[in-house]
Structure formats: structure tokens, C-alpha cells
Amino acid sequence: MKTLRFFWGVALLVAGLSGCEKQVDMSKLEGCWCEQYDPASFASDSDAEYTFDGDNHYHLHVYNILMGDSQDYNGTYILNLEEGTINLTLSDYSNVTYTIVKLNSKEMEWQKVGTSYSRNQWGNEYRHFVRVNKICEVN
């Protein structure tokens, strides 16, 4: 009987601890995020930095490595907590929705709605971000 109680206790502890590891914590979105991939597998020709203000606005700064120039964009976003998606609208002319696959205090992953993961689609349908540790503002 003691053995049975012990195993039930261990099972409940494991279940409780695994519940603490949230794969997606939408409260962590606000701040600066730099798009980043494994350089051994994917070499991007630009750097993209997103800043989310927590008030449904974001700023995108893109630096083109090959051309040596940069561009800045402002847009809005809508989080759908029920579906786990983010819809980005950029200056009223483009609109795209991603499923947020992973979001914690250090890392974020998106997969474009209607697509499936493929290494060949990194930077297009699949996006990977790391948090940038600096003060960012949405313009």
C-alpha cells in the first residue's frame, strides 16, 4: 500500500512539474526579438528585428547584409489566444498569420498558418527568434 501511494505521489509530482513548462506563454511577446537561425544550416541575407509594444503595435527593422542598407516598417498585430496565432498587418498592405509554436522569455518560433515545417522554408514560412536584451521602442 505504501508503494502504491509512493508511485501515485511521484506520478502527480511529475505531472505537476511538466505542466510548469509552458511551450507558449503569450505574456512574453512584448519586447525586442531578432530573427535567428542555425548558421550551419541557413544563411540569411538580412537581419530582421521585431519590437512588440504590448499594445498591438510592432516595429520591424530590416538590415540587408548584401546591399548594406536598412528599412523600417510599422504595423499592428492581433493575438488570438484561443488559436495560439499572431496576425501581422504591415502598413495596411500585407497581412499574414502565424501559429506561435514556441514563446518563452528567450526564444520564439512561428509557423505560417496553412503550412507545415520544412527546413527549406526557414525565414519564410517558419521563423525563429531570440530575445534581444536592449531597450526597444516602437516608432
C-alpha positions in Angstrom: 0.0 0.0 0.0 2.9 2.4 0.8 4.5 1.5 -2.5 1.2 2.4 -4.4 0.9 5.7 -2.6 4.6 6.5 -3.4 4.1 5.8 -7.1 0.9 7.9 -7.2 2.8 10.7 -5.4 5.6 10.6 -7.9 3.2 10.5 -10.9 1.3 13.6 -9.5 4.6 15.4 -9.0 5.8 14.6 -12.5 2.5 15.7 -14.0 2.6 18.9 -11.9 6.2 19.8 -12.9 5.6 19.1 -16.6 2.7 21.5 -16.5 5.0 24.2 -15.4 7.0 24.1 -18.6 4.8 26.2 -20.9 5.7 25.9 -24.5 3.8 29.1 -25.4 3.5 32.0 -22.9 1.8 34.8 -24.7 2.7 37.3 -21.9 6.3 37.1 -23.1 5.7 38.6 -26.5 6.4 42.3 -25.6 10.0 43.4 -26.3 12.6 43.0 -28.9 13.2 39.9 -31.0 15.9 39.2 -33.6 15.2 36.6 -36.3 17.9 34.0 -35.9 18.7 30.5 -37.4 21.5 27.9 -37.2 24.2 29.5 -39.4 25.4 26.0 -40.4 22.0 25.2 -42.0 20.7 28.6 -43.2 22.5 31.8 -44.1 20.1 34.8 -44.4 20.9 37.8 -46.5 19.2 40.1 -44.0 18.8 40.7 -40.3 15.2 41.3 -39.0 14.4 42.8 -35.6 10.8 42.9 -34.4 9.7 45.1 -31.5 6.3 44.4 -30.0 4.9 47.1 -27.7 2.2 45.1 -25.9 -0.4 47.5 -27.3 -0.9 45.7 -30.7 1.8 47.7 -32.5 5.1 46.5 -33.7 8.2 47.9 -35.4 10.2 45.9 -37.9 13.8 46.9 -38.7 15.4 45.0 -41.6 19.1 45.3 -42.5 20.1 43.9 -45.9 23.6 42.5 -45.5 24.3 42.3 -49.2 23.1 45.8 -50.0 24.3 47.4 -46.8 21.1 49.3 -46.3 18.2 49.1 -43.8 14.5 49.7 -43.8 12.0 50.3 -41.0 8.3 49.4 -41.0 5.5 49.9 -38.6 2.5 47.6 -38.3 -0.2 46.2 -36.0 -0.7 42.7 -34.6 -3.5 40.7 -33.2 -3.0 37.8 -30.8 -5.7 35.1 -30.9 -5.1 33.3 -27.6 -7.7 30.7 -28.3 -6.0 29.6 -31.6 -2.4 30.5 -30.5 -1.9 32.7 -33.5 -0.5 36.1 -34.3 -1.8 38.1 -37.2 0.6 40.8 -38.5 -0.6 43.7 -40.7 2.2 45.8 -42.1 1.2 49.4 -43.2 -2.2 48.2 -44.4 -1.0 46.3 -47.5 0.2 43.0 -46.2 -1.4 40.6 -43.8 -0.1 37.2 -42.6 -1.0 34.9 -39.8 1.4 32.6 -37.9 0.8 29.9 -35.3 3.1 30.6 -32.3 4.8 27.3 -31.8 7.1 28.4 -29.0 7.3 31.5 -26.9 9.2 32.0 -23.7 11.4 34.6 -22.2 14.3 33.8 -24.5 13.0 32.2 -27.7 10.1 32.3 -30.1 9.0 30.2 -33.1 6.3 30.8 -35.7 4.9 28.6 -38.4 2.8 30.3 -41.1 -0.8 29.1 -40.9 -1.7 26.6 -43.7 1.9 25.4 -44.0 4.0 22.6 -42.4 7.5 22.8 -41.0 10.3 22.4 -43.6 14.0 23.4 -43.3 13.7 24.7 -46.8 11.2 27.3 -45.6 13.2 28.9 -42.8 12.8 32.6 -42.9 9.6 32.4 -45.0 7.0 30.0 -43.6 8.9 29.1 -40.4 10.5 31.9 -38.3 12.8 31.5 -35.3 13.6 34.4 -32.9 15.8 35.1 -29.9 15.1 37.9 -27.4 17.3 40.9 -27.8 18.5 42.3 -24.5 18.2 46.0 -25.0 15.6 48.7 -24.7 13.5 49.0 -27.8 10.7 51.4 -28.7 8.0 51.1 -31.3 8.1 54.3 -33.5 
